[in-house]
Amino acid sequence: MSGPVEDDERFMAAAIRLCRRNLGRTATNPSVACLIVKDGVVVGSAVTAPGGRPHAETQALAVAGDAARGATAYVTLEPCSHHGKTPPCADALIAAGVSRVVVSVTDPDERVAGRGLGMLRDAGIAVETGVLEAQGRAALAAYLTRQTKKRPYVTLKLAVSADGMLGRLGAGQVTITGPVSRGQVHVLRAETDAILVGIGTALADDPELTCRLPGLETRSPVRIVLDPRLELSPGSKLARTVKDVPVIVVTAKGVGLPPSGLPAISPSRGEIGWEPNPHTSSSAIPAAPTFDDGGDIASSISPLEGEMAGRPEGGNPDATADTQIARAAALEAAGVEILTCDPRRLDDLLMALATRGISSLLVEGGARTAKSFLDAGLVDRILLFTGAAAIGGEGVASPFVSGRMPDGYFLRQTAHYGADILQVYERDD
């Protein structure tokens, strides 16, 4: 027969599973779940609504009605204590007459940060915290990262062949993994706020980067392309589908474009990260990314003068300013946003995206894009899908393979999808 601790963990595990339902759909708010339990029976349950409101607690209490009085509320994140666009959820729990509240994770938001728990205790409600906290933090990782690090939680996903290749030079898209793995990637897209690729991948593959699983088509993430020379074609699939799913093109200063003017995410007229790093002398900042003798980027943060191994990034480095202005005008006319950002400052780009409410970012395309994020220390989780077939000598080498991972990442999970293997690595910080 289960006891109080086992019951708390059982109901909290159910709440954590429920909170994952709306990942990527709740705008700036976290996807939180709440269960109202009385005499061992769930009498009300809810998850934060798409768009971020109503919150889980008020919805679950409405479902429970009078049964909430004397019940226990299981909440994955500390109930809010501040007046925003809705009243505090802590007040709603108090008014409903619940006798006990069990919380997985305390909210790091400085407007809450223990105040919600204090309000409940002051009202005579018993409060338990830290129940299945590790699992709760994993489910809320995107929100917690944006609150504490002021940037999105970054997942790097790579699919490699059995011999460690990302694709074949000049072959465009190459199928590496099977349909089950590809389906899992589309689920991941549906749970993520934004997805990013380098221009090399965008030009070589002409991807859509949408979620195409039946029933999840409306949950595609914002699509971002790192495009230093502004080479994305207005005829690309990304540009042609921008009316359905937003596209942001991140381009470099000095391509002949006027400031892009995005006050919602820009500290200065749409140009992100052009001020010198205060910890670096101006003479130490190169005018452009530098390369080592092997053709790889030597700068630890620079994304990209070349997106795929053996292939220069972009096809026309001598394009005139007039050509770039015309392309920018065509992209903007289609609805694409153009953001000017120093390609050496991925950290500034991520902070700018966080101010727009993007809490999770999936980096999907390009060996050098992957290396740039890793070198900048901006990857929180790595998903490595390994297929069963080999590509051979003309393959594009992955920056890492199973058994040879970057320092600081530890294997957390292994799964098999048909003949493919998925390994999940996370940083231990």
Residue pairs with C-beta under 8 A, 6 or more apart in sequence:
2 10
7 40
8 74
8 102
8 128
8 131
9 131
9 132
11 35
11 37
11 42
11 72
11 74
11 102
12 74
12 76
12 102
12 104
12 131
12 132
12 136
13 132
13 135
14 35
14 42
14 74
15 33
15 34
15 35
15 45
15 74
15 75
15 76
15 104
16 33
16 76
16 104
16 132
16 135
16 136
16 139
17 33
18 33
18 35
18 45
18 47
19 31
19 32
19 33
19 47
19 48
19 56
19 76
19 139
19 140
20 31
20 139
20 191
21 31
21 33
21 47
22 31
22 47
22 48
22 49
22 50
23 31
23 139
23 142
23 191
23 192
23 360
24 31
24 190
24 191
24 192
24 193
24 219
24 221
24 360
25 31
25 50
25 51
25 219
26 48
26 49
26 50
26 51
26 52
27 51
27 52
27 357
28 52
28 357
28 359
29 48
29 52
29 53
29 55
29 143
30 48
30 77
30 140
30 142
30 143
30 359
31 47
31 48
31 139
31 140
31 143
32 47
32 48
32 55
32 56
32 57
32 75
32 76
32 77
32 140
33 45
33 46
33 47
33 48
33 56
33 75
33 76
34 44
34 45
34 46
34 47
34 56
34 57
34 59
34 60
34 61
34 73
34 74
34 75
34 76
35 42
35 44
35 45
35 60
35 73
35 74
36 42
36 43
36 44
36 45
36 60
36 61
36 63
36 64
36 67
36 68
36 71
36 72
36 73
36 74
36 98
37 43
37 71
37 72
37 73
37 74
38 64
38 67
38 68
38 70
38 71
38 72
43 63
43 64
43 67
43 68
43 71
44 60
44 61
44 62
44 63
44 64
44 65
44 67
44 68
45 60
45 63
46 56
46 57
46 59
46 60
46 62
46 63
47 56
47 59
48 54
48 55
48 56
49 55
49 59
53 85
53 86
54 86
55 80
55 86
55 89
56 75
56 76
56 89
57 73
57 75
57 79
57 89
57 92
57 93
58 86
58 89
58 92
60 73
61 68
61 92
61 93
61 96
64 71
64 96
68 96
68 97
68 98
69 96
69 97
69 98
70 97
70 98
70 99
71 98
71 99
71 100
72 98
72 99
72 100
72 101
72 102
73 93
73 98
73 100
73 101
73 102
74 102
74 131
75 101
75 102
75 103
75 104
76 103
76 104
76 105
76 136
76 139
76 140
77 103
77 104
77 105
77 107
77 136
77 140
77 143
78 103
78 105
78 106
78 107
78 112
78 114
78 116
78 117
78 129
79 88
79 89
79 90
79 92
79 93
79 101
79 103
79 116
79 117
79 120
80 88
80 89
80 90
80 107
80 109
80 111
80 112
80 116
81 88
81 90
81 111
81 112
81 115
81 116
81 118
81 119
82 88
82 111
82 112
82 115
88 116
88 119
89 116
90 115
90 116
90 119
90 120
91 119
93 101
93 120
93 125
94 119
94 120
94 123
94 125
98 125
99 125
99 126
100 125
100 126
100 127
100 128
101 120
101 125
101 126
101 127
101 128
102 127
102 128
102 129
102 131
103 117
103 127
103 128
103 129
103 130
103 131
104 129
104 130
104 131
104 132
104 133
104 135
104 136
104 137
105 133
105 136
105 137
105 140
105 144
106 113
106 114
106 117
106 129
107 113
107 116
107 147
108 144
108 147
108 148
109 147
117 127
117 129
120 127
121 127
137 144
141 153
141 360
141 380
141 381
142 152
142 153
142 193
142 359
142 360
143 359
144 153
145 151
145 152
145 153
145 359
145 380
146 152
146 153
146 354
146 358
146 359
150 351
150 354
151 347
151 350
151 351
151 353
151 354
151 378
152 193
152 194
152 350
152 353
152 354
152 358
152 359
152 360
152 361
153 359
153 360
153 361
153 380
153 381
154 350
154 361
154 363
154 373
154 378
154 379
154 380
154 381
155 188
155 192
155 360
155 361
155 362
155 363
155 379
155 380
155 381
155 382
155 383
156 363
156 370
156 373
156 374
156 379
156 381
156 382
156 383
157 185
157 188
157 362
157 363
157 364
157 382
157 383
157 385
158 166
158 370
158 382
158 383
158 384
158 385
158 398
158 399
158 400
159 166
159 176
159 177
159 181
159 185
159 385
159 386
159 387
160 166
160 176
160 384
160 385
160 386
160 387
160 398
160 401
161 176
161 386
161 387
161 389
161 390
161 391
161 395
162 386
162 387
162 388
162 389
162 390
163 390
163 391
163 392
163 395
164 395
164 397
164 398
164 401
165 176
165 390
165 391
165 392
165 395
165 396
165 397
165 398
166 176
166 308
166 367
166 395
166 396
166 397
166 398
167 173
167 174
167 176
167 204
167 308
167 391
167 395
167 396
168 174
168 391
168 392
168 394
168 395
168 396
169 308
169 310
169 311
169 394
169 395
169 396
170 311
172 204
172 205
172 206
173 204
173 205
173 207
174 391
176 385
176 387
176 389
176 391
177 385
177 387
177 417
177 420
178 387
178 417
178 418
178 419
178 420
179 418
180 417
180 418
180 420
181 385
181 387
181 417
181 418
181 420
181 422
183 213
184 417
184 422
185 385
186 211
186 212
186 213
186 216
187 211
187 213
187 216
188 362
188 383
189 195
189 209
189 210
189 211
189 219
189 220
189 221
189 362
190 211
190 213
190 216
190 219
190 220
190 221
191 219
191 360
192 221
192 360
192 361
192 362
193 221
193 222
193 357
193 358
193 359
193 360
193 361
194 221
194 222
194 223
194 224
194 353
194 358
194 360
194 361
194 362
195 209
195 221
195 222
195 223
195 224
195 361
195 362
195 363
195 364
196 223
196 224
196 225
196 226
196 361
196 362
196 363
196 364
196 365
196 369
197 207
197 209
197 224
197 225
197 226
197 363
197 364
197 365
197 366
197 369
198 225
198 226
198 303
198 304
198 307
198 313
198 365
198 366
198 368
198 369
199 225
199 226
199 227
199 228
199 229
199 231
199 232
199 304
199 307
199 313
199 314
200 304
200 306
200 307
200 308
200 311
200 313
200 314
200 365
200 366
200 368
200 369
201 207
201 307
201 308
201 364
201 365
201 366
201 369
202 225
202 227
202 232
202 236
202 238
202 365
203 231
203 232
203 233
203 314
203 315
204 308
204 311
205 365
206 236
206 237
207 237
207 238
207 365
208 237
208 238
208 241
209 220
209 221
209 223
209 238
209 245
209 364
210 217
210 220
210 223
210 241
210 244
210 245
211 217
211 219
211 220
211 221
220 244
220 245
221 245
221 362
222 245
222 246
222 247
222 248
222 358
223 238
223 245
223 246
223 247
223 248
224 247
224 248
224 249
224 250
224 353
224 361
225 232
225 238
225 247
225 248
225 249
225 250
226 250
226 303
226 304
226 343
226 369
227 249
227 250
227 251
227 314
228 251
228 252
228 255
228 303
228 304
228 305
228 313
228 314
228 343
229 251
229 252
229 255
229 313
229 314
229 316
229 317
229 319
229 324
230 249
230 251
230 255
230 257
230 324
230 327
230 328
230 338
231 314
231 315
231 316
231 319
231 327
232 238
232 239
232 249
232 327
232 331
232 336
233 239
233 327
234 327
234 330
234 331
234 333
234 334
238 247
238 336
239 247
239 331
239 334
239 336
240 334
241 247
242 334
242 335
242 336
243 335
246 335
246 337
247 335
247 336
247 337
248 336
248 337
248 338
248 339
249 331
249 336
249 337
249 338
249 339
250 339
250 340
250 341
250 343
250 349
251 257
251 338
251 339
251 340
251 341
252 340
252 341
252 342
252 343
253 271
253 274
253 340
253 342
255 321
255 324
256 320
256 321
256 322
256 324
256 325
257 324
257 325
257 328
257 338
257 340
259 269
259 270
259 271
259 340
260 266
260 269
260 270
260 271
260 337
260 338
260 339
260 340
261 269
261 270
262 270
262 337
262 339
263 270
264 355
264 356
265 272
265 339
265 352
265 353
265 355
265 356
266 272
266 339
266 352
267 352
268 274
268 275
270 339
270 340
271 340
271 341
271 342
272 339
272 340
272 341
272 342
272 345
272 348
272 349
272 352
273 341
273 342
273 344
273 345
273 347
273 348
273 349
274 342
276 282
276 285
277 285
277 345
285 344
286 299
286 344
288 305
289 297
289 298
289 299
289 302
289 303
289 304
289 305
289 343
289 344
290 297
290 298
290 299
290 302
291 297
291 298
291 305
292 298
295 306
295 310
296 368
296 371
297 303
297 304
297 305
297 306
297 368
297 371
297 372
297 375
299 344
299 375
300 375
300 376
301 344
301 345
301 346
301 347
301 372
301 375
301 376
302 343
302 344
302 372
303 343
303 346
303 368
303 369
303 372
303 373
304 313
304 343
304 366
304 368
304 369
304 372
305 312
305 313
306 312
306 313
306 368
307 313
307 365
307 366
307 367
307 368
307 369
308 366
308 367
308 368
308 396
309 367
309 368
309 396
309 397
310 396
311 396
313 368
328 338
331 338
332 338
339 349
339 352
341 348
341 349
341 352
342 348
346 372
346 373
346 376
346 378
347 376
347 378
350 361
350 378
353 361
363 369
363 370
363 373
363 379
367 396
367 397
367 398
367 399
368 399
370 398
370 399
371 399
373 379
374 399
374 406
379 427
380 426
380 427
381 424
381 425
381 426
381 427
382 400
382 405
382 406
382 409
382 424
382 425
382 426
383 422
383 423
383 424
384 400
384 401
384 402
384 422
384 423
384 424
384 425
385 417
385 420
385 421
385 422
386 401
386 402
386 420
386 421
386 422
386 423
387 419
387 420
388 419
388 420
400 406
402 421
402 423
405 411
405 425
408 427
408 428
408 429
409 425
409 426
409 427
410 425
410 426
410 427
410 428
411 423
411 424
411 425
412 424
412 425
412 426
413 422
413 423
413 424
414 421
414 422
414 423
414 424
415 421
415 422
415 424
416 422
